[in-house]
Amino acid sequence: MEQLVSVIAKALVDHPDDVRVEVVEKDHLIVYELSVHPDDVGKVIGKQGRIAKALRTVVTSAAVKMDKRVTVDIMS
């Protein structure tokens, strides 16, 4: 799942070498913290958050088999 977030984010940004994904696990929640270059934050979020919402939807759909809640946080 971490690799899925990384691949999608690297396809969106101008500085793919600066993409970092960290996994934070809590009780029944896995948080993928996505860090990108400051110039690329807007590209990952998208207009009115559409790209960020789509990214979260893809990750949530892929995590159905894991029986845990998954979310993606975009760090600046």
All heavy atoms as a GROMACS GRO file, in nm:
protein
  584
    1MET      N    1   0.083  -0.119   0.000
    1MET     CA    2   0.000   0.000   0.000
    1MET      C    3   0.087   0.125   0.000
    1MET      O    4   0.056   0.222  -0.068
    1MET     CB    5  -0.090  -0.003   0.123
    1MET     CG    6  -0.200   0.094   0.117
    1MET     SD    7  -0.325   0.056  -0.002
    1MET     CE    8  -0.384  -0.098   0.058
    2GLU      N    9   0.194   0.120   0.077
    2GLU     CA   10   0.286   0.233   0.083
    2GLU      C   11   0.344   0.261  -0.056
    2GLU      O   12   0.358   0.376  -0.097
    2GLU     CB   13   0.397   0.201   0.183
    2GLU     CG   14   0.501   0.308   0.200
    2GLU     CD   15   0.606   0.269   0.301
    2GLU    OE1   16   0.595   0.163   0.365
    2GLU    OE2   17   0.701   0.346   0.316
    3GLN      N   18   0.375   0.155  -0.127
    3GLN     CA   19   0.431   0.169  -0.262
    3GLN      C   20   0.327   0.226  -0.358
    3GLN      O   21   0.360   0.306  -0.446
    3GLN     CB   22   0.481   0.033  -0.310
    3GLN     CG   23   0.564   0.041  -0.434
    3GLN     CD   24   0.622  -0.095  -0.470
    3GLN    OE1   25   0.584  -0.197  -0.414
    3GLN    NE2   26   0.714  -0.094  -0.563
    4LEU      N   27   0.201   0.190  -0.342
    4LEU     CA   28   0.094   0.243  -0.425
    4LEU      C   29   0.083   0.394  -0.410
    4LEU      O   30   0.076   0.467  -0.508
    4LEU     CB   31  -0.039   0.178  -0.388
    4LEU     CG   32  -0.164   0.232  -0.457
    4LEU    CD1   33  -0.159   0.203  -0.607
    4LEU    CD2   34  -0.289   0.172  -0.396
    5VAL      N   35   0.086   0.442  -0.287
    5VAL     CA   36   0.080   0.586  -0.262
    5VAL      C   37   0.200   0.656  -0.324
    5VAL      O   38   0.188   0.761  -0.388
    5VAL     CB   39   0.073   0.615  -0.109
    5VAL    CG1   40   0.080   0.764  -0.082
    5VAL    CG2   41  -0.053   0.556  -0.050
    6SER      N   42   0.316   0.595  -0.308
    6SER     CA   43   0.439   0.654  -0.362
    6SER      C   44   0.437   0.663  -0.514
    6SER      O   45   0.473   0.765  -0.572
    6SER     CB   46   0.559   0.571  -0.315
    6SER     OG   47   0.678   0.622  -0.368
    7VAL      N   48   0.394   0.557  -0.581
    7VAL     CA   49   0.390   0.555  -0.728
    7VAL      C   50   0.293   0.660  -0.781
    7VAL      O   51   0.325   0.732  -0.876
    7VAL     CB   52   0.352   0.414  -0.779
    7VAL    CG1   53   0.319   0.415  -0.927
    7VAL    CG2   54   0.466   0.317  -0.752
    8ILE      N   55   0.176   0.669  -0.721
    8ILE     CA   56   0.077   0.767  -0.766
    8ILE      C   57   0.129   0.908  -0.744
    8ILE      O   58   0.119   0.994  -0.833
    8ILE     CB   59  -0.058   0.746  -0.694
    8ILE    CG1   60  -0.120   0.613  -0.737
    8ILE    CG2   61  -0.154   0.861  -0.724
    8ILE    CD1   62  -0.242   0.573  -0.658
    9ALA      N   63   0.188   0.935  -0.628
    9ALA     CA   64   0.238   1.069  -0.598
    9ALA      C   65   0.353   1.107  -0.691
    9ALA      O   66   0.360   1.220  -0.740
    9ALA     CB   67   0.283   1.077  -0.453
   10LYS      N   68   0.443   1.015  -0.719
   10LYS     CA   69   0.557   1.044  -0.806
   10LYS      C   70   0.512   1.077  -0.948
   10LYS      O   71   0.577   1.154  -1.018
   10LYS     CB   72   0.655   0.927  -0.808
   10LYS     CG   73   0.737   0.919  -0.682
   10LYS     CD   74   0.835   0.804  -0.684
   10LYS     CE   75   0.914   0.799  -0.554
   10LYS     NZ   76   1.012   0.689  -0.554
   11ALA      N   77   0.401   1.020  -0.991
   11ALA     CA   78   0.348   1.049  -1.124
   11ALA      C   79   0.288   1.189  -1.132
   11ALA      O   80   0.279   1.246  -1.241
   11ALA     CB   81   0.243   0.944  -1.162
   12LEU      N   82   0.251   1.245  -1.020
   12LEU     CA   83   0.184   1.375  -1.018
   12LEU      C   84   0.278   1.494  -1.005
   12LEU      O   85   0.245   1.604  -1.046
   12LEU     CB   86   0.084   1.381  -0.901
   12LEU     CG   87  -0.035   1.287  -0.907
   12LEU    CD1   88  -0.110   1.288  -0.775
   12LEU    CD2   89  -0.127   1.325  -1.021
   13VAL      N   90   0.396   1.474  -0.946
   13VAL     CA   91   0.481   1.586  -0.907
   13VAL      C   92   0.596   1.612  -1.004
   13VAL      O   93   0.628   1.528  -1.088
   13VAL     CB   94   0.539   1.564  -0.765
   13VAL    CG1   95   0.428   1.552  -0.663
   13VAL    CG2   96   0.628   1.441  -0.761
   14ASP      N   97   0.656   1.732  -0.991
   14ASP     CA   98   0.773   1.768  -1.072
   14ASP      C   99   0.904   1.721  -1.007
   14ASP      O  100   1.006   1.711  -1.074
   14ASP     CB  101   0.780   1.920  -1.090
   14ASP     CG  102   0.671   1.971  -1.182
   14ASP    OD1  103   0.622   1.894  -1.267
   14ASP    OD2  104   0.633   2.090  -1.168
   15HIS      N  105   0.902   1.696  -0.878
   15HIS     CA  106   1.021   1.654  -0.804
   15HIS      C  107   0.996   1.516  -0.742
   15HIS      O  108   0.977   1.505  -0.620
   15HIS     CB  109   1.056   1.755  -0.694
   15HIS     CG  110   1.072   1.895  -0.743
   15HIS    ND1  111   1.186   1.940  -0.804
   15HIS    CD2  112   0.986   2.000  -0.743
   15HIS    CE1  113   1.172   2.067  -0.837
   15HIS    NE2  114   1.050   2.106  -0.801
   16PRO      N  115   0.998   1.410  -0.823
   16PRO     CA  116   0.965   1.276  -0.768
   16PRO      C  117   1.066   1.224  -0.666
   16PRO      O  118   1.032   1.138  -0.585
   16PRO     CB  119   0.961   1.187  -0.892
   16PRO     CG  120   1.037   1.259  -0.996
   16PRO     CD  121   1.023   1.406  -0.965
   17ASP      N  122   1.187   1.277  -0.667
   17ASP     CA  123   1.287   1.231  -0.571
   17ASP      C  124   1.256   1.278  -0.429
   17ASP      O  125   1.307   1.222  -0.332
   17ASP     CB  126   1.426   1.281  -0.609
   17ASP     CG  127   1.473   1.222  -0.742
   17ASP    OD1  128   1.423   1.114  -0.779
   17ASP    OD2  129   1.558   1.285  -0.808
   18ASP      N  130   1.172   1.380  -0.415
   18ASP     CA  131   1.137   1.435  -0.284
   18ASP      C  132   1.012   1.372  -0.223
   18ASP      O  133   0.968   1.413  -0.116
   18ASP     CB  134   1.117   1.586  -0.294
   18ASP     CG  135   1.248   1.659  -0.324
   18ASP    OD1  136   1.354   1.600  -0.303
   18ASP    OD2  137   1.241   1.775  -0.368
   19VAL      N  138   0.954   1.273  -0.290
   19VAL     CA  139   0.834   1.209  -0.239
   19VAL      C  140   0.872   1.109  -0.130
   19VAL      O  141   0.957   1.022  -0.150
   19VAL     CB  142   0.758   1.137  -0.353
   19VAL    CG1  143   0.642   1.056  -0.297
   19VAL    CG2  144   0.708   1.238  -0.455
   20ARG      N  145   0.810   1.122  -0.015
   20ARG     CA  146   0.834   1.032   0.098
   20ARG      C  147   0.698   0.988   0.154
   20ARG      O  148   0.607   1.068   0.168
   20ARG     CB  149   0.911   1.102   0.210
   20ARG     CG  150   1.045   1.160   0.169
   20ARG     CD  151   1.154   1.055   0.166
   20ARG     NE  152   1.281   1.114   0.128
   20ARG     CZ  153   1.330   1.112   0.004
   20ARG    NH1  154   1.264   1.055  -0.093
   20ARG    NH2  155   1.447   1.168  -0.023
   21VAL      N  156   0.691   0.860   0.187
   21VAL     CA  157   0.569   0.806   0.248
   21VAL      C  158   0.608   0.737   0.378
   21VAL      O  159   0.693   0.648   0.378
   21VAL     CB  160   0.499   0.706   0.154
   21VAL    CG1  161   0.373   0.651   0.221
   21VAL    CG2  162   0.464   0.770   0.021
   22GLU      N  163   0.548   0.781   0.487
   22GLU     CA  164   0.572   0.718   0.616
   22GLU      C  165   0.442   0.655   0.665
   22GLU      O  166   0.334   0.709   0.644
   22GLU     CB  167   0.620   0.822   0.718
   22GLU     CG  168   0.756   0.878   0.687
   22GLU     CD  169   0.807   0.970   0.796
   22GLU    OE1  170   0.768   0.950   0.913
   22GLU    OE2  171   0.885   1.061   0.762
   23VAL      N  172   0.455   0.540   0.728
   23VAL     CA  173   0.338   0.467   0.776
   23VAL      C  174   0.329   0.483   0.927
   23VAL      O  175   0.425   0.457   0.999
   23VAL     CB  176   0.349   0.317   0.741
   23VAL    CG1  177   0.226   0.243   0.789
   23VAL    CG2  178   0.369   0.300   0.592
   24VAL      N  179   0.213   0.527   0.974
   24VAL     CA  180   0.186   0.539   1.117
   24VAL      C  181   0.066   0.449   1.148
   24VAL      O  182  -0.042   0.469   1.094
   24VAL     CB  183   0.155   0.685   1.156
   24VAL    CG1  184   0.123   0.695   1.304
   24VAL    CG2  185   0.270   0.776   1.118
   25GLU      N  186   0.088   0.350   1.234
   25GLU     CA  187  -0.020   0.257   1.269
   25GLU      C  188  -0.075   0.290   1.406
   25GLU      O  189   0.000   0.309   1.501
   25GLU     CB  190   0.031   0.113   1.267
   25GLU     CG  191   0.062   0.066   1.127
   25GLU     CD  192   0.082  -0.084   1.120
   25GLU    OE1  193   0.009  -0.157   1.192
   25GLU    OE2  194   0.170  -0.127   1.045
   26LYS      N  195  -0.205   0.296   1.411
   26LYS     CA  196  -0.276   0.314   1.538
   26LYS      C  197  -0.368   0.194   1.553
   26LYS      O  198  -0.364   0.104   1.470
   26LYS     CB  199  -0.350   0.447   1.538
   26LYS     CG  200  -0.256   0.565   1.525
   26LYS     CD  201  -0.328   0.695   1.518
   26LYS     CE  202  -0.225   0.808   1.497
   26LYS     NZ  203  -0.288   0.935   1.473
   27ASP      N  204  -0.455   0.190   1.651
   27ASP     CA  205  -0.537   0.072   1.680
   27ASP      C  206  -0.590   0.003   1.553
   27ASP      O  207  -0.543  -0.101   1.514
   27ASP     CB  208  -0.652   0.110   1.772
   27ASP     CG  209  -0.602   0.153   1.908
   27ASP    OD1  210  -0.499   0.100   1.952
   27ASP    OD2  211  -0.665   0.241   1.968
   28HIS      N  212  -0.692   0.058   1.494
   28HIS     CA  213  -0.748   0.001   1.371
   28HIS      C  214  -0.738   0.100   1.257
   28HIS      O  215  -0.822   0.103   1.167
   28HIS     CB  216  -0.894  -0.038   1.393
   28HIS     CG  217  -0.909  -0.156   1.481
   28HIS    ND1  218  -0.884  -0.285   1.438
   28HIS    CD2  219  -0.943  -0.167   1.612
   28HIS    CE1  220  -0.904  -0.369   1.537
   28HIS    NE2  221  -0.940  -0.299   1.645
   29LEU      N  222  -0.634   0.181   1.259
   29LEU     CA  223  -0.616   0.285   1.158
   29LEU      C  224  -0.471   0.288   1.113
   29LEU      O  225  -0.380   0.287   1.195
   29LEU     CB  226  -0.656   0.422   1.214
   29LEU     CG  227  -0.637   0.542   1.124
   29LEU    CD1  228  -0.731   0.536   1.004
   29LEU    CD2  229  -0.659   0.671   1.200
   30ILE      N  230  -0.452   0.290   0.982
   30ILE     CA  231  -0.319   0.306   0.925
   30ILE      C  232  -0.318   0.439   0.851
   30ILE      O  233  -0.402   0.463   0.764
   30ILE     CB  234  -0.284   0.192   0.828
   30ILE    CG1  235  -0.287   0.058   0.901
   30ILE    CG2  236  -0.147   0.215   0.766
   30ILE    CD1  237  -0.268  -0.061   0.810
   31VAL      N  238  -0.224   0.526   0.887
   31VAL     CA  239  -0.212   0.658   0.826
   31VAL      C  240  -0.086   0.660   0.740
   31VAL      O  241   0.023   0.631   0.789
   31VAL     CB  242  -0.206   0.769   0.932
   31VAL    CG1  243  -0.192   0.905   0.865
   31VAL    CG2  244  -0.329   0.766   1.021
   32TYR      N  245  -0.102   0.692   0.613
   32TYR     CA  246   0.011   0.709   0.524
   32TYR      C  247   0.037   0.859   0.512
   32TYR      O  248  -0.047   0.932   0.460
   32TYR     CB  249  -0.017   0.648   0.386
   32TYR     CG  250  -0.030   0.499   0.393
   32TYR    CD1  251  -0.154   0.438   0.402
   32TYR    CD2  252   0.083   0.418   0.393
   32TYR    CE1  253  -0.165   0.301   0.410
   32TYR    CE2  254   0.073   0.281   0.402
   32TYR     CZ  255  -0.052   0.223   0.410
   32TYR     OH  256  -0.063   0.086   0.419
   33GLU      N  257   0.150   0.903   0.566
   33GLU     CA  258   0.185   1.045   0.564
   33GLU      C  259   0.270   1.071   0.440
   33GLU      O  260   0.384   1.024   0.431
   33GLU     CB  261   0.260   1.083   0.691
   33GLU     CG  262   0.174   1.073   0.814
   33GLU     CD  263   0.247   1.111   0.941
   33GLU    OE1  264   0.371   1.121   0.940
   33GLU    OE2  265   0.178   1.131   1.043
   34LEU      N  266   0.216   1.146   0.346
   34LEU     CA  267   0.281   1.174   0.220
   34LEU      C  268   0.348   1.311   0.227
   34LEU      O  269   0.282   1.412   0.253
   34LEU     CB  270   0.177   1.173   0.106
   34LEU     CG  271   0.223   1.212  -0.032
   34LEU    CD1  272   0.330   1.116  -0.083
   34LEU    CD2  273   0.105   1.216  -0.127
   35SER      N  274   0.479   1.313   0.207
   35SER     CA  275   0.556   1.438   0.206
   35SER      C  276   0.609   1.460   0.065
   35SER      O  277   0.665   1.368   0.005
   35SER     CB  278   0.673   1.430   0.303
   35SER     OG  279   0.627   1.410   0.433
   36VAL      N  280   0.591   1.581   0.014
   36VAL     CA  281   0.640   1.615  -0.119
   36VAL      C  282   0.715   1.748  -0.112
   36VAL      O  283   0.711   1.818  -0.011
   36VAL     CB  284   0.525   1.624  -0.223
   36VAL    CG1  285   0.459   1.490  -0.243
   36VAL    CG2  286   0.422   1.728  -0.183
   37HIS      N  287   0.780   1.784  -0.220
   37HIS     CA  288   0.850   1.912  -0.231
   37HIS      C  289   0.748   2.024  -0.213
   37HIS      O  290   0.633   2.013  -0.259
   37HIS     CB  291   0.916   1.921  -0.369
   37HIS     CG  292   1.011   2.035  -0.383
   37HIS    ND1  293   0.970   2.161  -0.417
   37HIS    CD2  294   1.146   2.041  -0.367
   37HIS    CE1  295   1.075   2.241  -0.423
   37HIS    NE2  296   1.184   2.170  -0.394
   38PRO      N  297   0.784   2.134  -0.146
   38PRO     CA  298   0.688   2.243  -0.124
   38PRO      C  299   0.622   2.297  -0.252
   38PRO      O  300   0.506   2.339  -0.248
   38PRO     CB  301   0.772   2.351  -0.057
   38PRO     CG  302   0.883   2.277   0.009
   38PRO     CD  303   0.912   2.158  -0.079
   39ASP      N  304   0.692   2.293  -0.363
   39ASP     CA  305   0.633   2.341  -0.490
   39ASP      C  306   0.528   2.245  -0.544
   39ASP      O  307   0.447   2.283  -0.628
   39ASP     CB  308   0.742   2.359  -0.596
   39ASP     CG  309   0.839   2.470  -0.560
   39ASP    OD1  310   0.804   2.554  -0.475
   39ASP    OD2  311   0.950   2.472  -0.618
   40ASP      N  312   0.528   2.120  -0.498
   40ASP     CA  313   0.438   2.018  -0.552
   40ASP      C  314   0.315   1.992  -0.466
   40ASP      O  315   0.231   1.910  -0.504
   40ASP     CB  316   0.515   1.886  -0.570
   40ASP     CG  317   0.621   1.895  -0.677
   40ASP    OD1  318   0.601   1.970  -0.774
   40ASP    OD2  319   0.723   1.824  -0.665
   41VAL      N  320   0.302   2.058  -0.354
   41VAL     CA  321   0.189   2.033  -0.264
   41VAL      C  322   0.057   2.059  -0.335
   41VAL      O  323  -0.037   1.980  -0.325
   41VAL     CB  324   0.200   2.117  -0.135
   41VAL    CG1  325   0.075   2.102  -0.050
   41VAL    CG2  326   0.322   2.075  -0.055
   42GLY      N  327   0.049   2.167  -0.410
   42GLY     CA  328  -0.073   2.200  -0.483
   42GLY      C  329  -0.110   2.097  -0.588
   42GLY      O  330  -0.227   2.070  -0.612
   43LYS      N  331  -0.009   2.037  -0.650
   43LYS     CA  332  -0.035   1.935  -0.752
   43LYS      C  333  -0.091   1.807  -0.691
   43LYS      O  334  -0.172   1.739  -0.751
   43LYS     CB  335   0.093   1.904  -0.829
   43LYS     CG  336   0.136   2.020  -0.913
   43LYS     CD  337   0.263   1.990  -0.987
   43LYS     CE  338   0.303   2.116  -1.065
   43LYS     NZ  339   0.426   2.098  -1.137
   44VAL      N  340  -0.047   1.775  -0.571
   44VAL     CA  341  -0.096   1.654  -0.504
   44VAL      C  342  -0.236   1.677  -0.448
   44VAL      O  343  -0.318   1.586  -0.449
   44VAL     CB  344   0.002   1.611  -0.392
   44VAL    CG1  345  -0.054   1.496  -0.312
   44VAL    CG2  346   0.136   1.573  -0.453
   45ILE      N  347  -0.263   1.798  -0.404
   45ILE     CA  348  -0.396   1.828  -0.350
   45ILE      C  349  -0.497   1.848  -0.463
   45ILE      O  350  -0.608   1.798  -0.457
   45ILE     CB  351  -0.391   1.952  -0.258
   45ILE    CG1  352  -0.305   1.920  -0.136
   45ILE    CG2  353  -0.531   1.995  -0.217
   45ILE    CD1  354  -0.279   2.038  -0.047
   46GLY      N  355  -0.460   1.921  -0.567
   46GLY     CA  356  -0.550   1.943  -0.680
   46GLY      C  357  -0.649   2.055  -0.652
   46GLY      O  358  -0.659   2.107  -0.542
   47LYS      N  359  -0.723   2.090  -0.756
   47LYS     CA  360  -0.825   2.194  -0.742
   47LYS      C  361  -0.936   2.143  -0.651
   47LYS      O  362  -0.993   2.037  -0.673
   47LYS     CB  363  -0.883   2.230  -0.878
   47LYS     CG  364  -0.788   2.306  -0.965
   47LYS     CD  365  -0.855   2.349  -1.094
   47LYS     CE  366  -0.756   2.424  -1.181
   47LYS     NZ  367  -0.815   2.463  -1.308
   48GLN      N  368  -0.964   2.220  -0.550
   48GLN     CA  369  -1.067   2.190  -0.450
   48GLN      C  370  -1.046   2.053  -0.386
   48GLN      O  371  -1.140   1.988  -0.342
   48GLN     CB  372  -1.206   2.198  -0.511
   48GLN     CG  373  -1.240   2.338  -0.560
   48GLN     CD  374  -1.379   2.348  -0.621
   48GLN    OE1  375  -1.447   2.247  -0.638
   48GLN    NE2  376  -1.418   2.468  -0.655
   49GLY      N  377  -0.922   2.005  -0.384
   49GLY     CA  378  -0.890   1.879  -0.319
   49GLY      C  379  -0.930   1.755  -0.394
   49GLY      O  380  -0.936   1.646  -0.338
   50ARG      N  381  -0.957   1.768  -0.523
   50ARG     CA  382  -1.006   1.653  -0.600
   50ARG      C  383  -0.903   1.542  -0.614
   50ARG      O  384  -0.936   1.424  -0.605
   50ARG     CB  385  -1.051   1.698  -0.739
   50ARG     CG  386  -1.178   1.778  -0.734
   50ARG     CD  387  -1.226   1.814  -0.873
   50ARG     NE  388  -1.346   1.894  -0.863
   50ARG     CZ  389  -1.376   1.992  -0.945
   50ARG    NH1  390  -1.295   2.022  -1.044
   50ARG    NH2  391  -1.487   2.060  -0.930
   51ILE      N  392  -0.778   1.577  -0.638
   51ILE     CA  393  -0.674   1.474  -0.654
   51ILE      C  394  -0.648   1.405  -0.520
   51ILE      O  395  -0.635   1.282  -0.514
   51ILE     CB  396  -0.546   1.534  -0.714
   51ILE    CG1  397  -0.574   1.579  -0.857
   51ILE    CG2  398  -0.432   1.433  -0.710
   51ILE    CD1  399  -0.459   1.649  -0.924
   52ALA      N  400  -0.643   1.480  -0.413
   52ALA     CA  401  -0.623   1.421  -0.280
   52ALA      C  402  -0.739   1.327  -0.246
   52ALA      O  403  -0.717   1.217  -0.194
   52ALA     CB  404  -0.611   1.531  -0.175
   53LYS      N  405  -0.859   1.366  -0.278
   53LYS     CA  406  -0.975   1.282  -0.251
   53LYS      C  407  -0.970   1.155  -0.334
   53LYS      O  408  -0.998   1.045  -0.284
   53LYS     CB  409  -1.104   1.360  -0.282
   53LYS     CG  410  -1.229   1.284  -0.250
   53LYS     CD  411  -1.354   1.365  -0.275
   53LYS     CE  412  -1.477   1.282  -0.247
   53LYS     NZ  413  -1.599   1.355  -0.277
   54ALA      N  414  -0.929   1.166  -0.460
   54ALA     CA  415  -0.917   1.048  -0.546
   54ALA      C  416  -0.808   0.954  -0.495
   54ALA      O  417  -0.826   0.831  -0.495
   54ALA     CB  418  -0.887   1.090  -0.689
   55LEU      N  419  -0.697   1.010  -0.450
   55LEU     CA  420  -0.589   0.928  -0.394
   55LEU      C  421  -0.637   0.854  -0.270
   55LEU      O  422  -0.611   0.734  -0.254
   55LEU     CB  423  -0.470   1.018  -0.360
   55LEU     CG  424  -0.349   0.952  -0.295
   55LEU    CD1  425  -0.287   0.849  -0.388
   55LEU    CD2  426  -0.245   1.056  -0.258
   56ARG      N  427  -0.709   0.921  -0.184
   56ARG     CA  428  -0.762   0.857  -0.064
   56ARG      C  429  -0.862   0.748  -0.099
   56ARG      O  430  -0.867   0.643  -0.035
   56ARG     CB  431  -0.827   0.960   0.027
   56ARG     CG  432  -0.726   1.051   0.094
   56ARG     CD  433  -0.791   1.152   0.188
   56ARG     NE  434  -0.690   1.235   0.249
   56ARG     CZ  435  -0.679   1.366   0.229
   56ARG    NH1  436  -0.765   1.429   0.151
   56ARG    NH2  437  -0.582   1.435   0.286
   57THR      N  438  -0.944   0.771  -0.202
   57THR     CA  439  -1.041   0.672  -0.245
   57THR      C  440  -0.973   0.546  -0.298
   57THR      O  441  -1.013   0.434  -0.265
   57THR     CB  442  -1.133   0.730  -0.354
   57THR    OG1  443  -1.199   0.845  -0.302
   57THR    CG2  444  -1.235   0.630  -0.401
   58VAL      N  445  -0.868   0.562  -0.378
   58VAL     CA  446  -0.796   0.447  -0.432
   58VAL      C  447  -0.732   0.367  -0.318
   58VAL      O  448  -0.742   0.244  -0.315
   58VAL     CB  449  -0.688   0.493  -0.532
   58VAL    CG1  450  -0.593   0.381  -0.567
   58VAL    CG2  451  -0.753   0.548  -0.658
   59VAL      N  452  -0.670   0.434  -0.225
   59VAL     CA  453  -0.604   0.366  -0.113
   59VAL      C  454  -0.707   0.296  -0.025
   59VAL      O  455  -0.687   0.183   0.017
   59VAL     CB  456  -0.518   0.466  -0.032
   59VAL    CG1  457  -0.466   0.403   0.095
   59VAL    CG2  458  -0.402   0.514  -0.118
   60THR      N  459  -0.817   0.362   0.002
   60THR     CA  460  -0.922   0.301   0.084
   60THR      C  461  -0.980   0.178   0.016
   60THR      O  462  -1.003   0.075   0.081
   60THR     CB  463  -1.035   0.403   0.111
   60THR    OG1  464  -0.978   0.518   0.175
   60THR    CG2  465  -1.142   0.345   0.201
   61SER      N  466  -1.000   0.185  -0.115
   61SER     CA  467  -1.053   0.071  -0.189
   61SER      C  468  -0.955  -0.046  -0.190
   61SER      O  469  -0.995  -0.162  -0.179
   61SER     CB  470  -1.084   0.112  -0.333
   61SER     OG  471  -1.181   0.212  -0.335
   62ALA      N  472  -0.828  -0.016  -0.202
   62ALA     CA  473  -0.726  -0.122  -0.203
   62ALA      C  474  -0.708  -0.185  -0.065
   62ALA      O  475  -0.661  -0.297  -0.054
   62ALA     CB  476  -0.594  -0.066  -0.253
   63ALA      N  477  -0.747  -0.116   0.040
   63ALA     CA  478  -0.728  -0.164   0.176
   63ALA      C  479  -0.845  -0.243   0.231
   63ALA      O  480  -0.842  -0.285   0.347
   63ALA     CB  481  -0.699  -0.046   0.268
   64VAL      N  482  -0.946  -0.266   0.150
   64VAL     CA  483  -1.065  -0.336   0.199
   64VAL      C  484  -1.028  -0.474   0.253
   64VAL      O  485  -1.083  -0.519   0.354
   64VAL     CB  486  -1.169  -0.348   0.087
   64VAL    CG1  487  -1.281  -0.442   0.123
   64VAL    CG2  488  -1.224  -0.211   0.052
   65LYS      N  489  -0.933  -0.542   0.191
   65LYS     CA  490  -0.895  -0.677   0.233
   65LYS      C  491  -0.821  -0.679   0.367
   65LYS      O  492  -0.811  -0.783   0.430
   65LYS     CB  493  -0.806  -0.741   0.127
   65LYS     CG  494  -0.876  -0.763  -0.004
   65LYS     CD  495  -0.784  -0.825  -0.106
   65LYS     CE  496  -0.852  -0.838  -0.238
   65LYS     NZ  497  -0.763  -0.894  -0.340
   66MET      N  498  -0.764  -0.566   0.408
   66MET     CA  499  -0.682  -0.562   0.528
   66MET      C  500  -0.764  -0.554   0.657
   66MET      O  501  -0.710  -0.570   0.766
   66MET     CB  502  -0.586  -0.443   0.523
   66MET     CG  503  -0.484  -0.455   0.414
   66MET     SD  504  -0.383  -0.309   0.389
   66MET     CE  505  -0.350  -0.250   0.551
   67ASP      N  506  -0.893  -0.527   0.648
   67ASP     CA  507  -0.981  -0.514   0.765
   67ASP      C  508  -0.933  -0.404   0.860
   67ASP      O  509  -0.942  -0.416   0.981
   67ASP     CB  510  -0.992  -0.648   0.839
   67ASP     CG  511  -1.106  -0.645   0.940
   67ASP    OD1  512  -1.208  -0.578   0.913
   67ASP    OD2  513  -1.094  -0.710   1.046
   68LYS      N  514  -0.876  -0.297   0.804
   68LYS     CA  515  -0.836  -0.181   0.882
   68LYS      C  516  -0.876  -0.057   0.805
   68LYS      O  517  -0.890  -0.060   0.683
   68LYS     CB  518  -0.685  -0.180   0.905
   68LYS     CG  519  -0.636  -0.284   1.000
   68LYS     CD  520  -0.495  -0.259   1.040
   68LYS     CE  521  -0.452  -0.359   1.147
   68LYS     NZ  522  -0.321  -0.328   1.200
   69ARG      N  523  -0.893   0.051   0.878
   69ARG     CA  524  -0.919   0.180   0.814
   69ARG      C  525  -0.788   0.239   0.770
   69ARG      O  526  -0.688   0.233   0.840
   69ARG     CB  527  -0.991   0.273   0.910
   69ARG     CG  528  -1.134   0.229   0.937
   69ARG     CD  529  -1.212   0.326   1.022
   69ARG     NE  530  -1.185   0.465   0.984
   69ARG     CZ  531  -1.170   0.563   1.073
   69ARG    NH1  532  -1.175   0.539   1.201
   69ARG    NH2  533  -1.146   0.686   1.033
   70VAL      N  534  -0.788   0.298   0.652
   70VAL     CA  535  -0.666   0.357   0.596
   70VAL      C  536  -0.696   0.497   0.550
   70VAL      O  537  -0.803   0.525   0.495
   70VAL     CB  538  -0.617   0.272   0.476
   70VAL    CG1  539  -0.498   0.336   0.410
   70VAL    CG2  540  -0.584   0.132   0.520
   71THR      N  541  -0.601   0.588   0.573
   71THR     CA  542  -0.616   0.724   0.524
   71THR      C  543  -0.480   0.776   0.479
   71THR      O  544  -0.377   0.722   0.515
   71THR     CB  545  -0.678   0.817   0.631
   71THR    OG1  546  -0.706   0.944   0.572
   71THR    CG2  547  -0.586   0.835   0.747
   72VAL      N  548  -0.483   0.882   0.399
   72VAL     CA  549  -0.361   0.945   0.351
   72VAL      C  550  -0.362   1.090   0.396
   72VAL      O  551  -0.459   1.161   0.373
   72VAL     CB  552  -0.352   0.939   0.195
   72VAL    CG1  553  -0.230   1.011   0.146
   72VAL    CG2  554  -0.355   0.795   0.147
   73ASP      N  555  -0.254   1.131   0.465
   73ASP     CA  556  -0.237   1.269   0.505
   73ASP      C  557  -0.126   1.330   0.422
   73ASP      O  558  -0.020   1.269   0.405
   73ASP     CB  559  -0.201   1.280   0.653
   73ASP     CG  560  -0.318   1.252   0.744
   73ASP    OD1  561  -0.433   1.254   0.697
   73ASP    OD2  562  -0.294   1.229   0.865
   74ILE      N  563  -0.150   1.448   0.371
   74ILE     CA  564  -0.050   1.518   0.290
   74ILE      C  565   0.021   1.619   0.380
   74ILE      O  566  -0.040   1.711   0.431
   74ILE     CB  567  -0.113   1.586   0.168
   74ILE    CG1  568  -0.181   1.482   0.082
   74ILE    CG2  569  -0.009   1.664   0.090
   74ILE    CD1  570  -0.271   1.536  -0.025
   75MET      N  571   0.149   1.597   0.400
   75MET     CA  572   0.230   1.683   0.487
   75MET      C  573   0.299   1.787   0.399
   75MET      O  574   0.342   1.757   0.289
   75MET     CB  575   0.335   1.602   0.562
   75MET     CG  576   0.281   1.473   0.623
   75MET     SD  577   0.144   1.498   0.734
   75MET     CE  578   0.232   1.523   0.883
   76SER      N  579   0.312   1.908   0.448
   76SER     CA  580   0.381   2.011   0.369
   76SER      C  581   0.523   2.030   0.416
   76SER      O  582   0.565   1.980   0.514
   76SER     CB  583   0.306   2.142   0.379
   76SER     OG  584   0.290   2.182   0.512
   0.00000   0.00000   0.00000
